[in-house]
C-alpha cells in the first residue's frame, strides 16, 4: 500500500521479536501475535524498533522479521519497519532489505554516535528518502540518541517530502506542540510515550507507536477515542490505572520488562531478550504480576 501522513492514525504496535528456547526467532509465535493484534484493532505494525531488539539481530534476521510480519498482516494494516542503524550505509541496506520484504514504510532513527547538526540530519533524511524509495517516519528518542531536532527542522523535513510522520519518544511538550502547529496534516505526529500518551493526544498527536499495546491495544484505542471526544477525565481514569504497570515494565531496559509481562499475560512463546539484556529480575516480575492482577480485577485489561 502507498502510505501517506493522513493514514497514520490510531495505535501502531511496536512489536517484540519472539525467540525460541535455542534463541532463534520464533516465526510461528511472531505471526500468531500479529494476527492477535489485528483482531484487537491495531492500526499498524512497527517491527524492529528498540522493542523488537533491532541491534541484537543480524541483517538477515531483520529482513526475515519484516517478511514474516508482512505475510501475517496480509495488507490489512501497514507495516512500518524500524531502522536503527548508526550510519547511512548500514541504514540504507537495512531499508532496502525491508522494502524487498514488503514493508510499507520505514521508521528511521536519527543518526547517533556520529551526531550531525539539524541541517546535516535533515539532509541525511532527504538523501535516504530518495535512495530507499519508501515513506519515512522520523524516529526521535533523545534519551537513547542524544539527538533532538528543533520543531522548525522537523517541519522543514515534512515540507521537503522526506518524512510523513514522527514517532516522538520524548517529553518536550513545547517542541511537540510547535511541530503540530507548523505541520498540520503534512505530518502524522505519533506518541512513543505510554506515560504521556493522553496528554500528547490532547495536544494533537494522531496516535501512538506503543510497546504496551502488545498486551492489548484496546485500552489505548479507548484512551485515544475518549481524548478526541473531549472526555479527558475518562481517558485519564484508564491511564492512571496503568501507571504501575508502565512503571514496572520500564523499570528495566526495554523489552526486558515487556517480555516478562507478555509471558505473564499468556504469550508464553515470546522468549527472553538477547544479550546484553537478560530476563527480568524477580522483583520486576513480581511488580508486573501484581499490576496485571489489579488491572484484570478492575476489568481494564481483559
FENKA-V92099 format. One record per residue. N is the residue number from 1. SS is DSSP state (helix for helix, strand for strand, loop for the rest). PHI is phi as a letter, one per 20 degrees, with the letter a starting at -180 (none if undefined). BURIAL is # if it has 16 or more other ideal C-beta (glycine too) atoms within 10 Angstrom, else .. Layout:
n=<N | N>
ss=<SS | SS>
phi=<PHI | PHI>
burial=<BURIAL | BURIAL>
This chain:
n=<1 | 2 | 3 | 4 | 5 | 6 | 7 | 8 | 9 | 10 | 11 | 12 | 13 | 14 | 15 | 16 | 17 | 18 | 19 | 20 | 21 | 22 | 23 | 24 | 25 | 26 | 27 | 28 | 29 | 30 | 31 | 32 | 33 | 34 | 35 | 36 | 37 | 38 | 39 | 40 | 41 | 42 | 43 | 44 | 45 | 46 | 47 | 48 | 49 | 50 | 51 | 52 | 53 | 54 | 55 | 56 | 57 | 58 | 59 | 60 | 61 | 62 | 63 | 64 | 65 | 66 | 67 | 68 | 69 | 70 | 71 | 72 | 73 | 74 | 75 | 76 | 77 | 78 | 79 | 80 | 81 | 82 | 83 | 84 | 85 | 86 | 87 | 88 | 89 | 90 | 91 | 92 | 93 | 94 | 95 | 96 | 97 | 98 | 99 | 100 | 101 | 102 | 103 | 104 | 105 | 106 | 107 | 108 | 109 | 110 | 111 | 112 | 113 | 114 | 115 | 116 | 117 | 118 | 119 | 120 | 121 | 122 | 123 | 124 | 125 | 126 | 127 | 128 | 129 | 130 | 131 | 132 | 133 | 134 | 135 | 136 | 137 | 138 | 139 | 140 | 141 | 142 | 143 | 144 | 145 | 146 | 147 | 148 | 149 | 150 | 151 | 152 | 153 | 154 | 155 | 156 | 157 | 158 | 159 | 160 | 161 | 162 | 163 | 164 | 165 | 166 | 167 | 168 | 169 | 170 | 171 | 172 | 173 | 174 | 175 | 176 | 177 | 178 | 179 | 180 | 181 | 182 | 183 | 184 | 185 | 186 | 187 | 188 | 189 | 190 | 191 | 192 | 193 | 194 | 195 | 196 | 197 | 198 | 199 | 200 | 201 | 202 | 203 | 204 | 205 | 206 | 207 | 208 | 209 | 210 | 211 | 212 | 213 | 214 | 215 | 216 | 217 | 218 | 219 | 220 | 221 | 222 | 223 | 224 | 225 | 226 | 227 | 228 | 229 | 230 | 231 | 232 | 233 | 234 | 235 | 236 | 237 | 238 | 239 | 240 | 241 | 242 | 243 | 244 | 245 | 246 | 247 | 248 | 249 | 250 | 251 | 252 | 253 | 254 | 255 | 256 | 257 | 258 | 259 | 260 | 261 | 262 | 263 | 264 | 265 | 266 | 267 | 268 | 269 | 270 | 271 | 272 | 273 | 274 | 275 | 276 | 277 | 278 | 279 | 280 | 281 | 282 | 283 | 284 | 285 | 286 | 287 | 288 | 289 | 290 | 291 | 292 | 293 | 294 | 295 | 296 | 297 | 298 | 299 | 300 | 301 | 302>
ss=<loop | loop | loop | loop | helix | helix | helix | loop | loop | strand | strand | strand | strand | loop | loop | loop | loop | loop | strand | loop | loop | loop | loop | loop | strand | loop | helix | helix | helix | helix | helix | helix | helix | helix | helix | helix | helix | helix | helix | loop | loop | loop | loop | strand | strand | loop | loop | loop | loop | loop | loop | loop | loop | helix | helix | helix | loop | loop | helix | helix | helix | helix | helix | helix | helix | helix | helix | helix | helix | helix | helix | helix | helix | loop | loop | loop | loop | strand | strand | strand | strand | strand | strand | loop | loop | loop | loop | helix | helix | helix | helix | helix | helix | helix | helix | helix | helix | helix | helix | helix | helix | loop | loop | loop | strand | strand | strand | strand | strand | loop | loop | loop | loop | loop | loop | loop | loop | helix | helix | helix | helix | helix | helix | helix | helix | helix | helix | helix | helix | helix | helix | helix | loop | loop | strand | strand | strand | strand | strand | strand | loop | helix | helix | helix | helix | loop | loop | loop | loop | loop | helix | helix | helix | helix | helix | helix | helix | helix | helix | helix | loop | loop | loop | loop | strand | strand | strand | strand | loop | loop | loop | loop | helix | helix | helix | helix | helix | helix | helix | helix | helix | helix | helix | helix | helix | helix | loop | strand | strand | strand | strand | loop | loop | helix | helix | helix | helix | helix | helix | helix | helix | helix | helix | loop | loop | loop | strand | strand | strand | strand | loop | helix | helix | helix | loop | loop | loop | helix | helix | helix | helix | helix | helix | helix | helix | helix | helix | helix | loop | loop | loop | helix | helix | helix | helix | helix | helix | helix | helix | helix | helix | loop | helix | helix | helix | helix | helix | helix | helix | loop | loop | loop | loop | loop | loop | helix | helix | helix | helix | helix | helix | helix | helix | helix | helix | loop | loop | loop | loop | loop | loop | loop | loop | loop | loop | loop | loop | loop | loop | loop | loop | helix | helix | helix | helix | helix | helix | helix | helix | helix | helix | helix | helix | helix | helix | helix | helix | helix | loop | loop | loop | loop>
phi=<none | e | e | c | f | f | e | e | c | n | e | d | e | e | e | e | d | f | c | e | f | e | n | e | f | e | f | f | f | g | f | f | f | g | f | g | f | f | f | e | n | f | d | a | c | c | f | m | e | f | f | e | m | g | f | e | d | f | g | f | f | f | f | f | g | f | f | f | f | f | g | f | f | l | m | f | c | f | d | d | e | f | c | d | f | e | c | f | f | f | f | f | f | f | f | f | f | f | f | f | e | o | f | e | a | c | d | e | f | f | g | c | m | e | d | e | e | g | f | f | f | g | f | g | f | f | f | f | f | f | f | e | l | b | g | d | d | f | d | d | b | g | f | e | d | l | c | b | f | f | g | f | f | f | f | f | f | f | f | f | n | f | c | d | a | c | e | d | d | b | c | e | f | f | f | f | f | f | g | f | f | f | d | l | f | f | b | e | d | d | f | d | c | g | f | d | g | f | f | f | f | f | f | p | f | e | r | b | d | c | f | f | f | g | f | a | f | g | g | f | f | f | g | f | f | f | f | f | e | n | d | f | g | f | f | f | f | f | f | f | f | e | g | f | f | g | f | f | f | e | f | c | g | f | d | g | f | f | f | f | f | f | f | f | e | p | e | f | e | f | m | e | f | e | g | e | f | c | g | g | f | g | f | f | g | f | f | f | g | f | f | f | f | f | f | f | f | e | m | e | d | f>
burial=<. | . | # | . | # | . | # | # | . | # | # | # | # | # | # | # | # | # | # | . | . | . | . | . | # | # | # | . | # | # | # | . | # | # | . | # | # | # | . | # | # | # | # | # | # | # | # | # | # | # | # | # | # | # | . | . | # | . | . | . | # | # | # | # | # | # | # | # | # | # | . | # | # | . | . | . | # | # | # | # | # | # | # | # | # | . | . | . | . | . | # | # | # | # | # | # | # | # | # | . | # | # | # | # | # | # | # | # | # | # | # | # | . | . | . | . | . | # | . | . | # | # | . | # | # | # | . | # | # | . | . | # | . | # | # | # | # | # | # | # | # | # | . | . | # | . | # | # | # | . | # | . | # | # | # | # | # | # | . | . | . | # | # | # | # | # | # | # | # | # | . | . | . | . | # | # | . | # | # | # | . | # | # | . | . | # | # | # | # | # | # | # | # | # | . | # | # | # | # | # | # | # | # | . | # | # | # | # | # | # | # | # | # | # | # | # | # | # | # | # | # | # | # | # | . | # | # | . | . | . | . | # | . | # | # | # | . | # | # | . | # | # | . | # | # | # | . | # | # | # | . | # | . | # | # | # | # | # | # | # | # | # | # | # | # | . | # | . | # | # | # | # | # | . | . | . | # | . | . | # | . | . | . | # | # | . | # | # | . | . | # | # | . | . | # | . | . | . | . | # | # | .>
